[in-house]
């Protein structure tokens, strides 16, 4: 991993856990807001694995659009810049200098971190921004959209189902970036069906290529060991990394990235 990052041959994939580490509201906050706005009882989503997606879909149907919800998210789905500037985790992410960072987070904490440390970046949330992105700087790809572009947001059930075809500009870019590079996933439980299907597709492409033994290794840092997920991820060529038992997840992730950074500097 350290060698791949040093050669700028690795990409980072950042999930909600990284933003929650600096105080971003949980998904439950969004669910509670939707239930209140729609005047629904919480039991309407009992048994739904991705209840917020269905609630957001219902919201769109009832309200005729997503404007008010997007505005609420823009106001509430943020963290003060001083929280980000004080985050050792975000500092390490900036300093490791990945050529590309993908994130399913809607917030702009990653962009704020790059601005705090005066590191240039290009934000990408649509096809135009892919074409306009400067070379030689970190590309921050907002895989599930950005508040500056309502059309880019992947929030409702229809949005997620539409993405299962994986033919959007961002999907095409990710396949191209990920096919020959090491990927490190942080802040994920790896339960997102879109991500799992995409990983399966990359594995399948290598299997059919006749050169699967040359596929770069990829890794996911998770809070605990799960033998089922570990076996499936290993089958797809992804190594599960977990902190020592009893370690605080946020501290363990910082220690892990700091260790990578130390290895890069020592090499």
N, C-alpha and C positions, 0 to 999 in steps of 0.2 A: 504494500500500500504506500509506504513512504517513498519507495523508488518511483512508483507510477506518478505520485503527486509531484515529486521533484522534476520529473520529465514533462510535467504538464500533460500527462496522459491519463488523468483521472477526472471524473466529474462527481459532483456532490449532489445528493437528492435530499432535500430538507422537508421534514414533516412538521405537524402541529406541535409536537413536543418541544421543539426548539423555541418557538414563540411563546409557549406557555411558561417556559423557564424564566422569561422576563416579564411575566404578568399578563399575557394576553388572556382574555376571557375564554372559558371552555366552551365546547360545542353545546353543553347543556344551557348556557346563557342564551344562545341563539334559539334553541328549542323552546325555552321558557318565553322568550319574546314572541316567537311565532304563535305559540298557544294563546298568549294574552291578546295579541293583535287580532287573532281569528276567533277569539272567545270560545275556545275549545277546552275540554277537560283533558288532563294529561293521559288518561287511559285510552285515548283514541290512537295512540302510537304504541301501545303495549305490544310487545312481540315483534316490532319492526326493527330490524338491524340498523337501517339507515333512515330513521324516522324523520330527521331534519330535511332530507331530500324530498320526501313525500309531503311534508308540511310546506316546504318552499314551493313545491308544485301546486299545492292547494291554494297557497297564497297568491300565486300568479293567476290562477283561474278566477279566484274571488275578486282580486284587485284589478285585474286586467293588465298587469305589468309588474315589474320588479323595482320600479323607481324608488318608492318610499323605503323598501327594505334595504336596497343598496345604499341609500343615504344613511339609514340607521347603522348599517355595518360600517360605513365610512367614518361615522362619528364615534362609534363604540369599539370597533375592532382595531384598536391601535394602542400603542404603548408609548409613554413619554420618552423622548430621545435620550434623556439622562439615564433611564433604565437600560437602554440599549448600549450607551457609551460605557456604562459600568459593568457590562456583561463580558466576562472573560471568554465565554463560549463564542460570542459574536466576533470578538477580537481575533480569536484563533481562526475562525472561518475566513475572515478577511485576509489574515496573514498567510494562510496556506495557499492562497493565490490559485484557486481552481480556475481553469479556463471557462468552465460553465457550471452554474449552480441552478438546478431545477428545484422548484418548490411548489407544493400544492396549497400553500398558505396564501390567503388573500391580502394579508397585512403587508406593510412596507418596512418591516424591521430589518431585513437584509439590506435594502437600499439605504436605510438610515445608518446602518453600521459602516457601509462603504463611504458614506458622506462624512461620518464622524472622523474616520481615519484618512480622509482625503485620498481615497483610492478610486480611480475612475472605473465606471461600470456602464453596461448598457442593459436597460430593462427591455424584456421581450415578452409581449402578451398577445401578439397577432402577427399576421404575415408581413405587414408593412414594417413592423419593428425588426423582424428577421432580416429584411432587405437593408434596413437603415443602420443596423448595429455595427459599431466600429470594430475593427479587428485589433487584436492585441490587448483587449481589456476583458475583464470577467463579464460574461453574459449571465444575467439573472433572469431565468426563464420562469414566468409566472404560469405554471402548467395548468392551473385551474382558474386563471384569470386575474384581472387587476381592477381595482376600483375606478381607475381612470378610463376604463373601457367597459361599459355595461355589457356589451355584446360578447366580451371574452369570458365572463363569469360562468363557471361550471358549478351550479348551486342546486338546481332542481333535479328531480328524478329524470326528466326528459333530457336535461343537459348531460347527465352522467350516461344515460343509455345511448345518446347520440355519439358520445366519445368512445363507446365500445367498438366502433368501426375502426378507430385509430387511423383515420385518414385526414385529420386536421393538420394544418401547417405545423403546430407544435409537436404533434405526434410524429410526423415525418422527420422533424429536426431531432427529436429524441432518439428515434431509431438510428439515424445517421451518427449521432454523437456517441450513443451507447454501444453500437455494434463492435467497435474496436477499442474501447476504453474500459478501464476499471471504473466501477461505480461504487460509491459509498453512500448508503442510506442511513440517515440519522433522524431521530424524532418520529419514527414510524412504528406501528404495531404490525405492519405488513398484512393487515386484514382488508385493505382497500382493494376491491375486486378489479378496478381499472388498472392499478399498478401491477397486481398479480398477473392479469392477463397480458399486459405488456411485457413483463419479464418472461412469461411463458413463450410469447412470440419471438423474443430475442433468442431464447434457448433453442426454439424450433428452427430458427434461421441458421444458427450455427450447426445444429444436428444435420441439416440438409446440405450444408456447404461442402462436406467432405473434409473439413479442416477443424473439426470441433476441438481437437487437442490444442489448438493455438488460441482459443478464446481467452481473453484476459480474465483474471479472477475478479470477482466482485464481493462486496461485504455489506452486511447490515448490522448495525449496533442496536441491540434490543435490551429491554430491562431485565428479562429473565429467560431462561431456557424453556423451550417448548419442543418436545421430541417430534411432534407431528410437523410443525412448521420447519424445524431444523432439517428433517429428512426431505421435505418437499423442496425447500430452498436449495439444499445441497444437490438435489437431482437437477435443479436448474442452474447449477454452477455458482451458487451464492453461499458464502461462508457466514454463519451466524456468530456474532461476537457479543458476549455478555459480560457485565461487570462482576466483580467478586461478590459473593453472597453478603447481603447486608449493606452494601455500598449505596449511597444516595445516587440515583440515576443521573441527575444533573452534574454532580461532582465527578462521577465516573466518566461521563462523556467528555467533560473538560480535560480530565486526566488522560484519557485516550487520545484526544486530538493534540494535547501538549506533548505526549510521548512521540507521536508521529512527527511533530514539528522538530523535536530534539533529534530524532533519527535523521531527518533531512539535513539539519544543520551540521551534524557530525559526519555525514557521508562526504 
